């Protein structure tokens, strides 16, 4: 039985599916839920000449605030306790560290994440936050695949 569930969210369809799965688990287990949105301060965004990185950062922070309000409302409607949070990572590689630290600070006994299912060159370049979390986690991690919830078509 899970009592404290942390779900990593980024606004994508896949992370929304992860949130829905975490919400259902929290409701059925009477667990406290913490959706976590991490603002990625990726260095490549900041080194372009003449580019003001605060524009992107502020946009990501606003997205996080919007998701926090949306998820808090959904949790209240389902009678699930907890509070969504927004945090920041200094780089894309740091996102997994922020998620795992947040899980530890929250005393989570389950981490729920969506996985985009990238392969090949895309995975090599973008990496996988979910994969890094699974490899480094000291708690169970439930991965919700990108295809979860999609209707299967008959062949």
Order of alpha helices (4+ residues) and beta strands (2+ residues): beta-alpha-beta-alpha-alpha-beta-alpha-beta-alpha-alpha-beta
